[in-house]
Amino acid sequence: MNGKIGAATLAVGLIGLAQSAGADTLRLLTWGGYAPANVVEMFEKETGHTVEVTLSNNEEMIAKLRATGGGGFDLAQPSQDRIAGPQAEFGIYKPIDLAKIDTALFIPSMLEATKRNTTV
């Protein structure tokens, strides 16, 4: 169940980001299984944008983002407990502008927990 909720949340978040960004390709840095192929296909079909998925783990994500000064990816999905420390030390994450996303599409308690645990 959590995987389905995560995939659905990811899909909604990706749609909001790509629509606001207007980019042709969304570059996603994530864990294996966090962006299932069927969700990526659905996103690409609904938006006309392509998704370039790079699989990684927390330490690799931090290293990749440090090497690029926080660039190279449009969306990174580290574990929630690996956001505050690396952000304070390296300044590699940028917050999602929730004003550009229809937050009504999210489960309110999950959205609040995510905001509370991932604010940069």
RODO-2510 file (C-alpha; in nm, 4 decimals, decimal comma):
residues 120
     n   res          X          Y          Z
     1     m     0,0000     0,0000     0,0000
     2     n     0,2763     0,2491     0,0884
     3     g     0,4389     0,1863    -0,2504
     4     k     0,1139     0,2674    -0,4277
     5     i     0,0660     0,5825    -0,2230
     6     g     0,4250     0,6833    -0,2912
     7     a     0,3859     0,6199    -0,6632
     8     a     0,0618     0,8152    -0,6751
     9     t     0,2158     1,1014    -0,4793
    10     l     0,5149     1,0975    -0,7114
    11     a     0,2942     1,1052    -1,0197
    12     v     0,0926     1,3996    -0,8911
    13     g     0,4076     1,5828    -0,7881
    14     l     0,5727     1,5202    -1,1219
    15     i     0,2708     1,6460    -1,3107
    16     g     0,2677     1,9653    -1,1070
    17     l     0,6388     2,0219    -1,1500
    18     a     0,6504     1,9586    -1,5213
    19     q     0,3449     2,1688    -1,5932
    20     s     0,4944     2,4595    -1,4030
    21     a     0,8447     2,4158    -1,5382
    22     g     0,7452     2,3866    -1,9030
    23     a     1,0484     2,1671    -1,9667
    24     d     1,0535     1,8879    -2,2237
    25     t     1,2432     1,6478    -1,9974
    26     l     1,2070     1,6028    -1,6230
    27     r     1,5302     1,4733    -1,4704
    28     l     1,4501     1,2650    -1,1630
    29     l     1,7052     1,1388    -0,9098
    30     t     1,5410     0,8676    -0,7023
    31     w     1,5565     0,5276    -0,5380
    32     g     1,4821     0,2066    -0,7297
    33     g     1,1090     0,1341    -0,7250
    34     y     1,0098     0,4921    -0,6412
    35     a     0,9271     0,5798    -1,0028
    36     p     0,7618     0,2680    -1,1472
    37     a     0,7728     0,2446    -1,5262
    38     n     0,3928     0,2497    -1,5521
    39     v     0,3749     0,5752    -1,3522
    40     v     0,6471     0,7315    -1,5670
    41     e     0,4636     0,6200    -1,8833
    42     m     0,1351     0,7636    -1,7530
    43     f     0,3064     1,0932    -1,6722
    44     e     0,4712     1,1123    -2,0142
    45     k     0,1446     1,0343    -2,1921
    46     e    -0,0574     1,2882    -1,9901
    47     t     0,1927     1,5738    -2,0121
    48     g     0,3911     1,5171    -2,3310
    49     h     0,7106     1,5496    -2,1245
    50     t     0,9700     1,2765    -2,0985
    51     v     1,1180     1,1572    -1,7703
    52     e     1,4843     1,0706    -1,7328
    53     v     1,5143     0,8548    -1,4198
    54     t     1,8511     0,8169    -1,2471
    55     l     1,8497     0,5523    -0,9743
    56     s     2,0599     0,6218    -0,6698
    57     n     2,0851     0,6019    -0,2914
    58     n     2,1220     0,8763    -0,0313
    59     e     2,5007     0,8980    -0,0367
    60     e     2,5190     0,8920    -0,4172
    61     m     2,2436     1,1552    -0,4407
    62     i     2,4312     1,3841    -0,2060
    63     a     2,7575     1,3283    -0,3964
    64     k     2,5927     1,3905    -0,7367
    65     l     2,4214     1,7072    -0,6149
    66     r     2,7393     1,8331    -0,4476
    67     a     2,9358     1,7736    -0,7689
    68     t     2,6858     1,9795    -0,9683
    69     g     2,6212     2,2473    -0,7061
    70     g     2,2680     2,1178    -0,6593
    71     g     2,2012     2,1095    -1,0330
    72     g     2,1639     1,8424    -1,2956
    73     f     1,8260     1,7192    -1,1737
    74     d     1,4804     1,8719    -1,1550
    75     l     1,3616     1,6541    -0,8688
    76     a     1,5588     1,4529    -0,6121
    77     q     1,3983     1,2073    -0,3706
    78     p     1,6356     1,1394    -0,0824
    79     s     1,5110     0,9817     0,2384
    80     q     1,3396     1,2451     0,4500
    81     d     1,6028     1,2066     0,7221
    82     r     1,8787     1,2914     0,4710
    83     i     1,7533     1,6361     0,3758
    84     a     1,8166     1,8729     0,6671
    85     g     2,1786     1,7751     0,7437
    86     p     2,3143     1,7748     0,3867
    87     q     2,1171     2,0920     0,3111
    88     a     2,2706     2,2715     0,6094
    89     e     2,6186     2,1487     0,5179
    90     f     2,6147     2,1713     0,1376
    91     g     2,3070     2,3739     0,0302
    92     i     2,2208     2,1215    -0,2418
    93     y     1,8398     2,1135    -0,2290
    94     k     1,5870     2,3712    -0,3388
    95     p     1,2297     2,3628    -0,2082
    96     i     0,9344     2,2762    -0,4291
    97     d     0,7134     2,5795    -0,4832
    98     l     0,3850     2,4359    -0,3566
    99     a     0,2000     2,7372    -0,4975
   100     k     0,2557     2,5792    -0,8406
   101     i     0,1076     2,2426    -0,7404
   102     d    -0,2560     2,1530    -0,6781
   103     t    -0,2093     2,0369    -0,3194
   104     a    -0,5731     1,9226    -0,3095
   105     l    -0,4534     1,6154    -0,5007
   106     f    -0,2496     1,5005    -0,1990
   107     i    -0,3624     1,3243     0,1165
   108     p    -0,3532     1,6185     0,3623
   109     s    -0,1766     1,4317     0,6444
   110     m     0,0930     1,3049     0,4055
   111     l     0,1444     1,6506     0,2585
   112     e     0,1792     1,8065     0,6046
   113     a     0,4220     1,5355     0,7202
   114     t     0,6293     1,5842     0,4069
   115     k     0,6393     1,9626     0,4519
   116     r     0,7329     1,9234     0,8182
   117     n     1,0086     1,6675     0,7536
   118     t     1,1583     1,8106     0,4350
   119     t     1,1566     2,1864     0,4650
   120     v     1,4853     2,3322     0,3407
***
